[in-house]
């Protein structure tokens, strides 16, 4: 038998908790009125060179909408349209290197849009929703649409359990005399180390 290292590159991706890798696109509609993208969706949008998204609404279901990635050139075209025909464009806020919490994810500010479609984001709190990627035909081919369908009624706010405050650990008080006596007693009771053969491992040589 031989001992072999467990290599970090051989480990499967984490599936939950911190560091977990998203395997499908999702959004979080936040109680602040923002829509946050998970890492999977953010990557898709980044690959499209997007700096913003515009939103298309289902004519039959107001709570079903599609986000379309918009690059800088398309932003300029949108800005040149007459105001009566100009779609709303939502700039993507991207996280900084030292961002924490919700600020670590890409997001768009959509409070006015959510009010328009009758979604009470303040009452619902933070809610996650699946995203379906579809293709929209264009004059030159097609482009991806990221489709979301919100529930017809406001979902119940998720209950969160507050974290218990940490209890500071305090070491028992000891006198100098008793501490010295403990060290001497421990040293006397500790057997001499047994010689170990050289394993040849690079980390321990």
N, C-alpha and C positions, 0 to 999 in steps of 0.2 A: 504493500500500500504506500502511496505517496500523497503528501499534502500539496494542494494547488490553491492559488489565490482565486478569490471571487472577484472578477474584474467589473469595474463600474459600468463599462460599456455593454456588459452582458445582462445587466439588470433590466427588467421590463419598466416601461414608463409608469410613473405614479398615476393611480386612478382616482384619487380623492385627496382632500386636504391641500396643504400648501405644496406648490410645485406640480400639481396635477396638470396634465396636458389635455386640452379640450380636443374631443374627437368629432364634434359636429358643431355647426354654427348655432349660436343662441344670442339673445339679447336680454338685458335686464332693464325693465322700465322702473325707474327709481322714483321714490317719493318726492324728489326734487323736480321731477318733470324731465329729467334727462333719459336718454336711451343709451345704455352702455353696451359695447360689443365684447363678446368673449374673444379669447386669443385666436380661435379658429376663424371666426368671422373677420376679425381685424386683419389677419393675414390675407384673406381673400381680397379685401378691400385695398390693402396696401399693394398687392400684386397688380391691381387695376390702375395703379398710379393715382388714386383718388385723394383729393384734398377736401372733398365735401360729398354730400349725397342730396339728391332730390327725391321727393316722395310722391308716388302715384297711389291713388285711392281706388278701391273697387267700387264701381258705380252702384252695385247692388248691396254691398255690405260695407258700411262706412268704417267698421273696425278692422277691416282687412286692407293692408297697405303693402306697398313694395318700395324698398329703398334701392336707388340706382346710383352707382358710383360716378362721381363727376371729377374730371381732372381740371387743371388750370385753364386749358384751352376751351373746354366746355363752359367753365365759369364765365369766361369772357363773352361767349356767345349768349349765355343766359342774360348777362347784364345788358346786352344790346337790344333785347326784346322789349316791346312796348309793355308798360306796367300792367295793363289789363291781361296780357298773355304770359307774363313772366312767372314761372313756377318758383315756389319758395325753395331756397337752397340752404342746407344746414352744414356749416363748416365743422369738420372733424377736429375735436380737441384731442391732441395726442399727449401721452404722459411724458413727464420729464424724468431724468435719470434717478432723482431722489424722491419720486412720487410714492405715496402710501395710500392704502385703502382703495376707495372707488377711483381715486385719481391715477391709479396704475393702469387703468383700461381706457381705450379710446371711447369717445362718447360724442353725442350731439345733443344740443339743447332743444327740446321739442315740447315745452310746456304749452305753448299756444296751439300747436297741432293737436296735442292730446285733449285739450279743452274743446277744440273744434269737433272732434269725433265723439265727445261725451265720455271720455275715460277719466275717472276720478283717481288720479295717481296719488294724491295725498291720502285718501282713504285706503287705497290698496296697499300702500307701502311698496317696498321693493319686490318685484315679481319677475320671474324668469319665463321666457317664451322661446319656443323652437322657431328656427328660421328655415324656410324651404328655398333652395336656389333654383330659379327658373330662368329661361332665356326669353328675352324680348326681341322681336325682329326690328331691325333698323334699316335705313336706306342702304347702308354699306355691309350689312350682315346681321349680327345679333350682339346683344350685350346682356350681362347677368343682372337679374333682379333678385333681391333678397326679400322674400315674402313673409309677412308676419300676420297672424290673425289673432286679435285680442278677443277675450270672452265678451259676450253680449252684455253681461252684468258685471259689476265691479267685484273682483275677487276679494275674499277675506284676507285681511292683513295677517301675515305669518307671525306667529308668536315666537319671540326670542327669549332665551333664558339668560339673564344677566350673569356675567362671570363673578365668581366669589373673589373678594379681595385677597390678595396673597398675605399669608401670615408670616411676618419676619421671623427667621430662625435665630435664636439666641443660644450661645454656647453656655453650659453651666460654669459658674464661677469656680476657679481653682486658685489655691495659694501657690506661691513660688516653691515652697518646701515640698508640698504634695506633688506638684508637677515634676520636680526633679526626681523624687522617689519613684514615680510612675515610670519615667524614662529608664532609670537604672534597673528597675524590676523587669521591664519589657526586654531590655538588652540582654539581661542575664538569662531570660527564658527562651530567647530566640536561638534556634540551632544554626550552626554555620551553614552557608549555602552549599548545595551539592553541585559540583562541576557539571556543565551541560555541554554536549558536543556541538561543534559549529555546524549550523544548518546550511550555511552557504546562501541564505536569503539576503538579497540586496538591501532590504529595509533594516535588517537587524545585524548586519555584519559590521 
